[in-house]
Amino acid sequence: MATVTSTDAPQGGVVEGHGATNAGRMEEFSYDDSIVRMFATATIVWAIVATLAGLLVAVLLILPGLAGGSQYFSFARLRPLHTNAAIFAFAGNAIFAAVYYSTQRLCKARMWSDALSRMHFWGWQLIIVLAAITLPLGITQSKEYAELQWPIDILIAVVWLFIFGGNFLMTLIHRRERHMYVALWFYIATIVTVALLHVFNNLVVPIGWFASIPVYAGVQDAFMQWWYGHNAVAFFLTTPFLGLMYYFLPKAAERPVFSYRLSIIHFWSLVFIYIWAGPHHLHYTSLPEWASTLGMLFSLMLWMPSWGGMINGLLTLRGAWHKVAADPVLKFFVVGVTFYGMSTFEGPMLSVKAINAFTHYTDWTIAHVHSGALGWNGFMAFGMLYWMLPRIFQTKIWSDKLVSLHFWIGTLGILLYIIPIYAAGLMQGWMWRAMDDTGHLMYPDFVETTQSIVPLWWLRVVGGLLYVSGTLMLGVNALMTWMNRPSEYEVPVISAPRLSKEYNVTEPKAKSHLEGAPVLDLSKKLDIFGRMGWHRSWERLPVKFTVLTTLAVIVATLFEAIPTFLIRTNVPTIATVKPYTPLELAGRHIFVSEGCYNCHSQMIRPMVSETKRYGEYSKPGESIYDRPFQWGSRRIGPDLAREGGKQSSFWHWTHFENPENVSPGSVMPSYEHLLTEDLKYDAIAPHVQAAAYLGAEYSEADLNDTANVAMAQAERIAAEIVEQGGPAKTYEKQAVALIAYLQRIGIDLFAEETPAEAVPAETAPEGEAAPTDEPAEVAMNHANGSQID
C-alpha cells in the first residue's frame, strides 16, 4: 500500500498511518469495501432527494398555493425536512462512506465488526426515513437541526455512539499501524462531540410517543440550542469533512499534506475554540450580554485555525496545480476548500455585533449557510465520490466529460444561488432599518420587504435547479459505472504485522535548532515544544486521544454553561409573567408543530427600528415558560413577540383561512386545516402536567379538570369571533387554541398586577423590568435600557 510522506512530519511520518510498526506475527486480512459501496450509494440517492426537496421548498416559499392547501406540504413543515435530508442524509452518508473507506486503510485493519457496520447503515437509513415521515406530519421539536422527537433521538444516540462509535474505536484499538494519521483525529472529535451535543440538547420530558417538552426553557433553551446548533455545523459539517480533506485530497493530488505541525495546531485549536462560539447566534437577544460577547470573541479567534486548515489543504497541491486543470476531482476539492475558507471567514465576520445587528434574521444567513453546505460539504462529497467510484466498483468512471460538466454546472448553480440571496439579505437589512428624516420607518408594512425580494428568490430557484441537475448527473454517472462493474469484485488480501502490546522503539531525543545560540534555555525548550514531537506519543494511544478530545470539549462547554444555569441574575424573573393557560399551552403546541419559527421570530431586539416596528424589546424573564423557545433565526414574516392584542380574534381566524385576505402580498400559506380539524381537549392534560412538573404553577382545576378549563376559555374566544362577524361554534377547532396563544404572546410584561413579592429595584439588571410594587408597565418604563440604531 502506497504511502505519502509529509513535508515536516517527524521521522517516519507518512500520510497513510504514519509511524513505524513493530515486527510481529504477520496477519492476512481484507478491507470491507461493500459497506463503503452501500454508504456511497446512499449518499448519491440522498443528495438527489435533499436537493430536490430544497428546490421544492424554494418554489413553495414564493408560490405557497402550489401545495393546494395541504398541511403536509407547507413551507414550514418541509423546510426542516430539506435541512435534515441535506445534513444528516446526504452529508451524513458521505461522512460514513469516507470514514469506512479511509479508516480501514489508515489502520491497516478491516472494520472491527461487519455486523455493526451493517447495523449502522440500516439504522441510519431508518432514522432518515422516520424523519421523512414525522416532519411533514408536524411531529417536531421545532429546534433547528434538532427537530426530531425523542424516540428517534434515542435511536440516533444508539446508532451513532454505540454502533458507529463503538465499531470505530474498536477498529482503532485493533489497528496494525502504530500512529494515527490526522484524518482519524478529526473522526474521533466528530464522534465524541456530536454524541455530547445530541444528548444534552435533547433532554426532554415526553408527553406521548410523538410529543415532548425540553427540560430547558427560554434563555437557557436558546443557549443550549445554539451550543448544539453551531457545533452541529462544526462537528458534523466541518471536522469530518476536514478528515475527508486530509485523506482524499493528498490521495487525489498524489502529494503529501503540506504541514504536519499545522495539522496539529489546526485540530486542537478547532476542537477547543469552536465549542465556545455558539452564543454569537444570539446577539441582542435576551441572552446575557457576557455570553454573546464571549461567543463573538471565540468566533473571531476561530478564523485563524480555520484558515490554517484551508491553507494546509490548498498548499498540499503545491507542485500539482497542473493536475487541477485536467482532473475534475481536484477541481471539486479546490472549490470545496475555497468555500470552506470563505465560510470560515464570513462566520467570524457575522459574529461581530455591529454586523450581526444588520444581518441577523435576514436572508444573508441563508446565503452563508448554503455557501458552506453546497460549496464546502457538497463539493468535497462529490470529489470524494468521483475519486472512490472507480476504486470501489473496480471499473473506469463511465463518463469523464459528465464529471466535468457536473463541476461547471454545480459551480454556476452555487453562485446563482448565493449571490441573489446575499443581495436579498442586504435589501432586508436596509429596508427594516430605513427611517426618514422625521424618525419614522420608511417601510412600516413588513410585507413590502418580502415582496421586494421575491425576484431574487426566483433567481435562487434557477441556481438550485442547476445544482440539482449536477446531482442528477452524478446519479447517472454512478449508475452507469456500477452497471459496468466486474461480475465479481476482486478482494485483495493484505498482509501486515500485528502491533505488539509494548512500543519499544526508542525515538531520538529532540534537539533544538537553537543549540549554540546565545538564548535562554527556555527558548530552546519552547523551540523543541513547537516542533511538536510530543504529539507523536498521543497518536499511538487512541483511547487517551479520545479522552483528551472529550475533555477539551467538555471544559470549554462548562465555562459557558455553568454561569448561564446557576447565576440567577442571568434570567431575572418578572412577577407579572405567568404560565400559559391549558388552552394557550395547546395552542403553543400547534404553533410548534406547524414549524412557525421557520418564518417568524419571537424576539424584539433593542434597536430603534425594531421597537418602532414591533414594540418594547424582549426581556429574559418573559420566556421562562417557553419550552421550547421560539426566537427563530429568520424573518419571512413579522416578529410575533408582541402579537398579543394587536389584532382581533376574527382577524386571526381569517388570516389562517387565507392570509392575503388581511395581508395582501403575503407569502404565508393557508392554514385552513386549523379551521376544520377538531381540537382534542382530552390531549391537553399531559402538556399541563409536564409543564407543572418542570416548575410552572397551575391550580388544581388546571391540573385535574384541564379539558373543561380549556373549553371555557375557548368558548369565550369563540364568542368574540361571533361578535366580530365570524362563524359560530369555532371553539371546537384547533384554530381557537392557536388564537388563544397568539393573543397571549408578549402581554404579560404590561399586566397591571401587583407582584406578590417585591424585590428591590436596584437588584434588577439594567434594561430589565424590575419587580416592584408599581404596576409592571410603570416599572418597565423606569427600567428602559438604551437602544441602538
TASULLIN-V584133 format. One line per field, one symbol per residue. phi: phi as a letter, one per 30 degrees, with the letter a starting at -180 (. if undefined). burial: + if it has 16 or more other ideal C-beta (glycine too) atoms within 10 Angstrom, else -. A space follows every 50 residues. Layout:
# TASULLIN-V584133
phi->???
burial->???
This chain:
# TASULLIN-V584133
phi->.dbbdddbddejdbdcidkdcddaddbcabdcddddddddddeddddddd ddddddddddddbddddiidddbdedddedddddddddcdddddeddddd ddddddchadeebdddedddddddddeddddddddddidadhbeibddde dddddddddddddddddddddddcdccdcddeedddddedddddddeddd dcdbcdbkdbaabddcbhedddddddddddddddcccbddddeeddcddd dddhbdeebddddddedddddddedddedddbdicddeeddddddddddd ddeddddddddddddddeibdddddccddddeddddddddddddddeedd ddedddedcdicdedddeddddddddddddddddddddedddchadedbd dddddeeddddddddddddddeddddddedddcdbddcicddbddeddde ddceedddddddddddddeddddddddddddddcdddbddcdcccadddd dcccdcddddcddceiddbddddddddddddidddddddcbddddddddd deddedddecdeddcccdddbddbeddcdddeddddddddedddidddbc cbacddbedddddckeddceddcdcdbddbdibaccbddcdbdeidbddd ededdddaeddcbejdcdddcddddcddddddddeeddddddecjdcbdd dddcbedddddddddddddddddcjcdchdddcdeddddedddceicdec dccdddbcbeeddddejcdddbddeeddddddceddccc
burial->---+-++-++--+++++++-+---------+++-++++++++++++++++ +++++++++++--+--+---+-++++++++++++++++++++++++++++ +++++++++++++--++-+++-+++-++-++--+++-+++++++++++++ -++-++--+++-+++-++++++--+++++++++++++++++++++++++- ++-++-+---++++++++++++++++++++++++++++++++++++++++ +++-++++++++++++++++++++++++++++++++++--++-+++-+++ +++-++++++++++-++-----++--++++++++++++++++++-+++-+ +---+++++++++++++++++++++++++++++++++++--++-+-++-- -++-+++-++++++-++++++++++++++-+++-------+-+--++-++ --+--++-+++-++++++++++++--++--++-----------+-+-++- --+--------+-+---------+--++--+++-++-+++-+--++--++ -++--++--++--+-----++++++++-++++++++++++++++++++++ +++++++-+++-++++++++++++++++++++++++++++++++-+-+++ +++++++++---+--++++++-+++---+-+--++++++++----+-+-- -+---+--+++-++--++-++----+---+++++++++++++++++++++ ----+--------+--++++++-+++--++--+------
